[in-house]
Amino acid sequence: MAPTDALSITALTPAAMEGCLALSAEAGWNQSAADWDVFFRGGTVFGIGDAHRPDATGAVLPYSGGFGWVSMVLVTAPQRGKGLGTRILCRCIEALGAQGLCPALDATPAGERIYRPLGFRTQLGLTRWRGMGGGAVPAGVRPLAPTELSVAAAADAAAFGAERGALLRDLLDRARAQAFRTAEGTGFVLARPGRQALQIGPLVAESETEAATLLDAALARADGPVLLDLADRWTALAAQLRARGFTPERPFNRMALNRAEPFGNPARLMMVAGPELG
Ligand SMILES: CC(C)(COP(=O)(O)OP(=O)(O)OC[C@H]1O[C@@H](n2cnc3c(N)ncnc32)[C@H](O)[C@@H]1OP(=O)(O)O)[C@@H](O)C(=O)NCCC(=O)NCCS
């Protein structure tokens, strides 16, 4: 299909927030204004079309560790199949490349159709699970205090592959009572409210057993719908979720441009922060 060349790509400002939220809601995504704001403050949101009501978006978030995240690749349904998604993705790749960063992302099956031809390779598989909160906080974990953020940031950096303490601070501020750590500091979990559901993640742990306790704690503090993105290798955690009535909603593939080797340490990465953040 021939690409649409008439529309240029611009860097959007927070004045586009309503239009951005309309695009993510149209796709059935969970992001809130606070989620979009992460990209306006810490990265760049590119848009095609009206500066307040874009037809397409794509965002970049630079991380340390030699890579950056590509997010919010969205095209309004009537404009799909005209090359807008590919064009905005190429702009995101260019923006991260200019900073010497390898573009990485969590791809939906629809997104993979445009990422793979450009050279993105799969690093690991994830599944989005949906269910309900409930239960009691188990022994072995305690609330993560704001003064202990460095404990979580160190564990996250080892698992994810980049130091992102400022982002975790933002997530912790939004976590209300849904942030826990293990006594040893090897594991932690955060959660934040979204448009439709509480998003649990990141959840970093030394073992699946440790992760199971952190998951129970986060779920105990959730009193409504919950979404989380679990790495596919963790079959015991998947069984725990099924036993709680959770169902798999959609697959994601973590991909990076010309790089199949994962960043960080996937043996510690249980649940990601969300496909938009990695
Ligand atoms: C994924 C998405 C951004 C693609 O945007 P788009 O503007 O339609 O993409 P393009 O027009 O550049 O598509 C490139 C090619 O993939 C094809 N394609 C795109 N989406 C497809 C889909 N869902 N199923 C089958 N083919 C698809 C297009 O036909 C085109 O093929 P061609 O150029 O060889 O004819 C858009 O479908 C979308 O917003 N989806 C919902 C949100 C989402 O999943 N985003 C990705 C997050 S990782």
The ligand as an SDF file (V2000), in Angstrom:
LIG
                    3D

 48 50  0  0  0  0  0  0  0  0999 V2000
   -0.4160   -1.3350   14.4090 C   0  0  0  0  0  0  0  0  0  0  0  0
   -0.8340   -0.0250   13.7700 C   0  0  0  0  0  0  0  0  0  0  0  0
   -0.1300    1.1260   14.4840 C   0  0  0  0  0  0  0  0  0  0  0  0
   -0.4040   -0.0490   12.3080 C   0  0  0  0  0  0  0  0  0  0  0  0
   -0.6470    1.2370   11.7470 O   0  0  0  0  0  0  0  0  0  0  0  0
   -0.9000    1.4070   10.1710 P   0  0  0  0  0  0  0  0  0  0  0  0
   -0.8340    2.8520    9.8760 O   0  0  0  0  0  0  0  0  0  0  0  0
   -2.1490    0.6860    9.7730 O   0  0  0  0  0  0  0  0  0  0  0  0
    0.3680    0.6580    9.6100 O   0  0  0  0  0  0  0  0  0  0  0  0
    0.8860    0.7050    8.1230 P   0  0  0  0  0  0  0  0  0  0  0  0
   -0.1590    1.2580    7.2170 O   0  0  0  0  0  0  0  0  0  0  0  0
    2.1990    1.3800    8.1470 O   0  0  0  0  0  0  0  0  0  0  0  0
    1.0400   -0.8570    7.9020 O   0  0  0  0  0  0  0  0  0  0  0  0
    2.1520   -1.4900    7.3080 C   0  0  0  0  0  0  0  0  0  0  0  0
    1.7260   -2.7840    6.7310 C   0  0  0  0  0  0  0  0  0  0  0  0
    1.1520   -3.7040    7.6570 O   0  0  0  0  0  0  0  0  0  0  0  0
   -0.1750   -4.0160    7.3050 C   0  0  0  0  0  0  0  0  0  0  0  0
   -0.9430   -4.0420    8.5380 N   0  0  0  0  0  0  0  0  0  0  0  0
   -0.9880   -3.0750    9.4770 C   0  0  0  0  0  0  0  0  0  0  0  0
   -1.7770   -3.4880   10.5070 N   0  0  0  0  0  0  0  0  0  0  0  0
   -2.2250   -4.7370   10.1890 C   0  0  0  0  0  0  0  0  0  0  0  0
   -3.0750   -5.6760   10.8250 C   0  0  0  0  0  0  0  0  0  0  0  0
   -3.6180   -5.4120   12.0150 N   0  0  0  0  0  0  0  0  0  0  0  0
   -3.3240   -6.8440   10.2130 N   0  0  0  0  0  0  0  0  0  0  0  0
   -2.7930   -7.0920    9.0170 C   0  0  0  0  0  0  0  0  0  0  0  0
   -1.9750   -6.2500    8.3640 N   0  0  0  0  0  0  0  0  0  0  0  0
   -1.6890   -5.0790    8.9290 C   0  0  0  0  0  0  0  0  0  0  0  0
   -0.6040   -2.9220    6.3860 C   0  0  0  0  0  0  0  0  0  0  0  0
   -1.6080   -3.3490    5.4800 O   0  0  0  0  0  0  0  0  0  0  0  0
    0.6760   -2.6080    5.6780 C   0  0  0  0  0  0  0  0  0  0  0  0
    0.9420   -3.5800    4.7130 O   0  0  0  0  0  0  0  0  0  0  0  0
    1.4860   -3.1490    3.2660 P   0  0  0  0  0  0  0  0  0  0  0  0
    2.0840   -1.8010    3.4250 O   0  0  0  0  0  0  0  0  0  0  0  0
    2.4880   -4.1890    2.9650 O   0  0  0  0  0  0  0  0  0  0  0  0
    0.2770   -3.2170    2.4210 O   0  0  0  0  0  0  0  0  0  0  0  0
   -2.3750    0.1770   13.8280 C   0  0  0  0  0  0  0  0  0  0  0  0
   -2.9880   -0.9770   13.3030 O   0  0  0  0  0  0  0  0  0  0  0  0
   -2.9150    0.4030   15.2270 C   0  0  0  0  0  0  0  0  0  0  0  0
   -2.9790    1.5380   15.7010 O   0  0  0  0  0  0  0  0  0  0  0  0
   -3.3160   -0.6850   15.9010 N   0  0  0  0  0  0  0  0  0  0  0  0
   -3.8380   -0.6340   17.2720 C   0  0  0  0  0  0  0  0  0  0  0  0
   -2.7590   -0.2540   18.2580 C   0  0  0  0  0  0  0  0  0  0  0  0
   -1.5590   -1.1690   18.2040 C   0  0  0  0  0  0  0  0  0  0  0  0
   -1.6610   -2.3930   18.3000 O   0  0  0  0  0  0  0  0  0  0  0  0
   -0.3660   -0.5540   18.0600 N   0  0  0  0  0  0  0  0  0  0  0  0
    0.8820   -1.2650   18.0540 C   0  0  0  0  0  0  0  0  0  0  0  0
    1.4320   -1.2760   19.4140 C   0  0  0  0  0  0  0  0  0  0  0  0
    2.8550   -2.2890   19.5710 S   0  0  0  0  0  0  0  0  0  0  0  0
  1  2  1  0
  2  3  1  0
  2  4  1  0
  2 36  1  0
  4  5  1  0
  5  6  1  0
  6  7  2  0
  6  8  1  0
  6  9  1  0
  9 10  1  0
 10 11  2  0
 10 12  1  0
 10 13  1  0
 13 14  1  0
 14 15  1  0
 15 16  1  0
 15 30  1  0
 16 17  1  0
 17 18  1  0
 17 28  1  0
 18 19  1  0
 18 27  1  0
 19 20  2  0
 20 21  1  0
 21 22  1  0
 21 27  2  0
 22 23  1  0
 22 24  2  0
 24 25  1  0
 25 26  2  0
 26 27  1  0
 28 29  1  0
 28 30  1  0
 30 31  1  0
 31 32  1  0
 32 33  2  0
 32 34  1  0
 32 35  1  0
 36 37  1  0
 36 38  1  0
 38 39  2  0
 38 40  1  0
 40 41  1  0
 41 42  1  0
 42 43  1  0
 43 44  2  0
 43 45  1  0
 45 46  1  0
 46 47  1  0
 47 48  1  0
M  END
$$$$
